[in-house]
Amino acid sequence: MKRIGATKFKEQCLTLLDRLDADGLIVTKHGKPVARVLPYEPQSAGLIGSLRHKIKIRGAIFTTGVRWDADDQS
């Protein structure tokens, strides 16, 4: 993971963010780490459609299985 001083990070922040790799970078002050900058990875986007062709649906999923008549007054 690349290390960069806070002053240099402040000066080049936008450029550094544009070039941020998967490892990210560590921001230091006086040689000591104070922050870690990592790229944002959406968590749920990979879940959408991930089970397609892996799950089989059996039966009617849009019903409770209980028959009823809305017109029945009893």
C-alpha positions as CSV (number, residue, x, y, z in Angstrom):
1,M,0.0,0.0,0.0
2,K,1.4,3.4,-1.0
3,R,2.1,6.0,1.7
4,I,1.8,9.7,1.2
5,G,2.2,12.7,3.5
6,A,-0.8,14.7,4.5
7,T,0.5,17.9,2.9
8,K,1.1,16.2,-0.4
9,F,-2.3,14.4,-0.2
10,K,-4.0,17.8,0.3
11,E,-2.3,19.3,-2.7
12,Q,-3.0,16.4,-5.0
13,C,-6.2,14.9,-3.5
14,L,-8.3,14.9,-6.7
15,T,-5.6,13.5,-8.9
16,L,-4.8,10.8,-6.3
17,L,-8.5,9.8,-6.0
18,D,-8.7,9.5,-9.8
19,R,-5.7,7.2,-9.8
20,L,-6.6,5.2,-6.7
21,D,-5.9,1.5,-7.2
22,A,-7.4,-1.5,-5.3
23,D,-4.8,-1.3,-2.6
24,G,-5.6,2.3,-1.7
25,L,-3.1,4.5,0.1
26,I,-2.1,5.5,3.6
27,V,-2.0,9.2,4.6
28,T,0.7,10.0,7.1
29,K,1.6,12.9,9.4
30,H,5.2,13.2,10.5
31,G,5.7,9.6,9.2
32,K,2.9,8.1,11.3
33,P,-0.2,6.7,9.5
34,V,-3.4,8.7,10.3
35,A,-5.8,7.6,7.5
36,R,-6.3,4.9,4.9
37,V,-8.0,5.8,1.6
38,L,-9.7,2.8,-0.2
39,P,-11.7,2.7,-3.3
40,Y,-15.5,2.5,-2.8
41,E,-17.0,-0.8,-3.8
42,P,-20.8,-1.1,-3.9
43,Q,-21.7,-4.1,-1.8
44,S,-25.2,-5.0,-3.1
45,A,-24.6,-4.6,-6.8
46,G,-22.9,-8.0,-7.0
47,L,-25.9,-9.6,-5.4
48,I,-28.4,-8.6,-8.0
49,G,-28.9,-11.5,-10.3
50,S,-26.1,-13.6,-8.6
51,L,-28.5,-16.5,-7.9
52,R,-29.9,-16.6,-11.4
53,H,-29.9,-20.2,-12.8
54,K,-29.0,-21.5,-9.3
55,I,-32.5,-21.5,-7.7
56,K,-35.5,-23.5,-8.8
57,I,-38.9,-22.2,-7.9
58,R,-41.5,-24.9,-7.4
59,G,-45.2,-24.3,-6.9
60,A,-47.1,-21.0,-7.0
61,I,-45.0,-18.3,-5.2
62,F,-47.7,-15.7,-5.5
63,T,-50.3,-17.5,-3.4
64,T,-50.7,-18.6,0.2
65,G,-52.3,-21.8,-0.9
66,V,-55.5,-20.9,1.0
67,R,-58.7,-20.6,-1.1
68,W,-61.2,-18.0,-0.2
69,D,-64.1,-16.2,-1.7
70,A,-64.3,-12.4,-1.2
71,D,-68.1,-12.5,-1.9
72,D,-68.8,-15.0,0.9
73,Q,-70.8,-13.3,3.6
74,S,-70.6,-16.1,6.2
